């Protein structure tokens, strides 16, 4: 099954390809003993690309706190999931599903290059720790450059949470993947 994610607007900084952010801060509700309750409600900036049952990785800015969960229910931009930790508004909510191949196309009117990488340290320029796999050129002549993990670029991420992008603020990418 191929899942198209829809157009993603780039922020100008490294960002996960298959993700959104928390629309508001989240603090888990607990029972009288401090144990988090099941089925916590979270508000997302954009929830329409997620499906019930999807595995999520929630990551604070800078990768300081990471939590994994599954979507129990989804309605618009609101999901319920079992959560243990507090998260700030703006924390990344990343799809964490296995795939056989992932694809990323650039927007036709993009102003700059798009870098595809495997994590938070993805950058368009070299340097220590850079996780860049490939740089997609600025679209010309109606051609939209694309990345396909089916081609061997030396790194072959197999989880949607491992695929990151960086590019010019407000440029677009159109990602999709073949689910396993």
C-alpha positions as CSV (number, residue, x, y, z in Angstrom):
1,X,0.0,0.0,0.0
2,X,1.4,3.4,-0.9
3,X,0.7,6.2,1.5
4,X,0.9,9.7,0.2
5,X,1.5,12.2,3.0
6,X,0.4,15.4,1.2
7,X,2.5,18.5,0.6
8,X,4.8,19.4,3.5
9,X,5.9,23.1,4.0
10,X,9.6,23.3,4.9
11,X,10.6,25.3,8.0
12,X,14.2,26.3,6.9
13,X,15.6,23.9,9.5
14,X,16.0,20.1,9.6
15,X,12.6,18.5,10.1
16,X,11.1,15.0,9.9
17,X,9.4,14.3,6.5
18,X,6.4,12.4,7.9
19,X,5.4,14.6,10.8
20,X,3.4,17.4,12.3
21,X,3.8,19.2,15.7
22,X,1.8,19.4,18.9
23,X,-0.6,22.4,18.7
24,X,-0.5,22.9,22.4
25,X,1.5,21.7,25.4
26,X,0.6,18.3,26.8
27,X,0.7,17.1,30.4
28,X,-0.5,13.6,31.1
29,X,-3.4,13.0,33.5
30,X,-2.6,10.6,36.3
31,X,-4.5,8.4,38.8
32,X,-4.1,9.1,42.5
33,X,-0.8,7.2,42.5
34,X,0.9,9.3,39.8
35,X,0.4,6.6,37.1
36,X,-0.5,8.1,33.7
37,X,-4.1,7.2,32.6
38,X,-4.6,5.4,29.3
39,X,-6.2,7.2,26.3
40,X,-4.8,10.7,26.7
41,X,-6.0,13.4,24.2
42,X,-3.4,15.4,22.2
43,X,-4.0,18.3,19.8
44,X,-1.9,18.3,16.6
45,X,-1.2,21.1,14.2
46,X,-2.3,18.8,11.3
47,X,-3.6,15.3,12.0
48,X,-5.2,14.5,8.6
49,X,-2.2,12.3,7.4
50,X,-2.3,9.9,10.4
51,X,-4.4,6.8,10.7
52,X,-5.8,4.9,13.7
53,X,-3.1,2.4,14.8
54,X,-0.1,4.4,13.5
55,X,3.0,4.2,15.6
56,X,4.3,7.7,16.7
57,X,7.5,9.1,18.0
58,X,7.1,12.3,19.8
59,X,10.3,14.3,20.0
60,X,11.0,17.6,21.8
61,X,13.0,20.3,20.0
62,X,16.7,19.3,19.8
63,X,15.8,15.7,20.4
64,X,15.9,16.1,24.2
65,X,13.0,13.8,25.0
66,X,11.5,11.0,22.9
67,X,8.4,9.0,23.5
68,X,6.7,6.2,21.4
69,X,3.0,5.4,21.3
70,X,0.2,4.3,19.0
71,X,-2.9,6.2,17.9
72,X,-5.9,4.7,19.6
73,X,-8.4,7.1,17.9
74,X,-8.2,10.1,15.6
75,X,-10.7,12.8,14.8
76,X,-9.5,15.7,12.7
77,X,-6.4,17.2,14.5
78,X,-7.1,15.4,17.8
79,X,-5.7,11.9,18.7
80,X,-5.9,9.7,21.7
81,X,-2.9,7.7,22.7
82,X,-1.2,6.3,25.8
83,X,1.3,8.9,27.0
84,X,3.7,9.0,30.0
85,X,5.6,12.3,29.6
86,X,4.8,16.0,29.3
87,X,5.6,17.6,25.9
88,X,5.8,21.3,24.9
89,X,3.8,22.9,22.1
90,X,5.7,22.5,18.9
91,X,7.2,19.1,19.8
92,X,7.5,16.9,16.7
93,X,4.8,14.2,16.3
94,X,6.5,11.8,13.8
95,X,5.0,8.8,12.0
96,X,7.2,5.8,12.9
97,X,6.2,3.0,10.5
98,X,8.3,0.5,8.5
99,X,8.4,0.8,4.8
100,X,9.9,-0.9,1.8
101,X,10.6,2.4,-0.1
102,X,10.1,6.1,0.5
103,X,9.8,8.9,-2.1
104,X,10.2,12.6,-1.8
105,X,9.4,15.1,-4.6
106,X,10.1,18.8,-4.5
107,X,7.5,21.5,-5.2
108,X,7.6,22.9,-8.7
109,X,8.0,26.5,-7.5
110,X,10.6,25.9,-4.8
111,X,13.2,28.7,-4.4
112,X,16.0,26.5,-3.1
113,X,17.6,23.1,-2.9
114,X,16.2,20.4,-0.6
115,X,18.4,18.1,1.4
116,X,17.2,14.6,2.4
117,X,18.8,13.0,5.4
118,X,18.5,10.6,8.3
119,X,18.1,12.8,11.3
120,X,18.1,16.1,13.2
121,X,21.6,16.9,12.0
122,X,20.7,16.9,8.3
123,X,22.2,20.0,6.7
124,X,22.7,21.3,3.1
125,X,26.4,22.0,3.8
126,X,29.0,19.6,4.9
127,X,30.3,19.3,8.4
128,X,30.9,16.9,11.3
129,X,27.8,14.8,12.1
130,X,25.9,15.8,9.0
131,X,23.3,13.1,8.2
132,X,22.7,14.3,4.6
133,X,21.9,11.5,2.0
134,X,21.1,13.6,-1.1
135,X,20.6,17.2,-2.2
136,X,17.6,17.7,-4.6
137,X,18.2,20.5,-7.1
138,X,16.0,23.5,-7.6
139,X,13.2,22.5,-10.1
140,X,13.7,23.7,-13.6
141,X,11.9,23.3,-16.9
142,X,8.8,21.7,-15.3
143,X,11.0,18.9,-13.8
144,X,10.6,18.1,-10.1
145,X,13.7,16.4,-8.6
146,X,12.9,13.4,-6.4
147,X,14.5,11.1,-3.9
148,X,13.7,7.4,-3.8
149,X,15.1,5.2,-1.0
150,X,14.8,2.3,-3.6
151,X,18.0,3.8,-5.2
152,X,21.1,3.1,-3.2
153,X,22.5,6.3,-1.8
154,X,24.6,4.7,0.9
155,X,22.0,5.1,3.6
156,X,18.7,3.3,3.4
157,X,16.3,4.3,6.2
158,X,13.5,1.8,6.7
159,X,11.3,3.7,9.2
160,X,9.4,6.9,8.4
161,X,10.8,8.6,11.5
162,X,14.3,8.3,10.1
163,X,13.7,10.4,7.0
164,X,14.3,14.2,7.4
165,X,14.4,17.1,5.1
166,X,15.9,20.6,5.1
167,X,15.3,23.4,2.6
168,X,14.3,27.0,2.1
169,X,11.5,28.4,4.3
170,X,8.1,27.8,2.8
171,X,9.4,25.5,0.0
172,X,7.4,22.3,-0.5
173,X,8.0,18.6,-0.6
174,X,5.6,15.8,-1.4
175,X,6.6,12.6,0.4
176,X,5.0,9.1,0.2
177,X,6.0,5.6,1.1
178,X,5.2,1.9,0.4
179,X,4.1,0.4,3.7
180,X,5.5,-3.1,4.6
